[in-house]
Amino acid sequence: MMSENLSQCNMILNLLQSGGSLTSYEAYTKLNITQLGARIKELESRGYVIGRTWETSNNKRYKRYFLG
């Protein structure tokens, strides 16, 4: 389980380091990651600064994460 979390963190980090950003929905559909918030917290505990912004679409609010 721990190595799977590390792999997921690495996939997220690679995407963010290439200038991308990610929502929970995008993490699920593009990377098959269901616990994006938990992986973001793990990256932050490793010293990475992750920015977040709230977005709204179709009357739904969600966070978009990016490397900050």
Residue pairs with C-beta under 8 A, 6 or more apart in sequence:
5 38
5 39
5 42
8 31
8 33
8 35
8 39
9 39
9 42
9 43
9 46
11 31
11 33
12 22
12 27
12 31
12 33
12 36
12 39
12 40
12 43
13 43
13 48
15 22
15 31
16 22
16 50
16 65
16 66
16 67
17 67
20 66
21 64
21 65
21 66
22 30
22 36
22 64
22 65
22 66
23 36
23 55
23 62
23 63
23 64
23 65
24 36
24 37
24 62
24 63
25 62
27 33
27 34
27 36
27 39
28 34
28 36
33 39
36 65
40 50
40 52
40 65
43 50
44 50
48 67
49 67
49 68
50 65
50 66
50 67
50 68
51 65
51 66
51 67
51 68
52 63
52 64
52 65
52 66
53 63
53 64
53 66
54 61
54 62
54 63
54 64
55 61
55 62
55 63
55 64
56 62
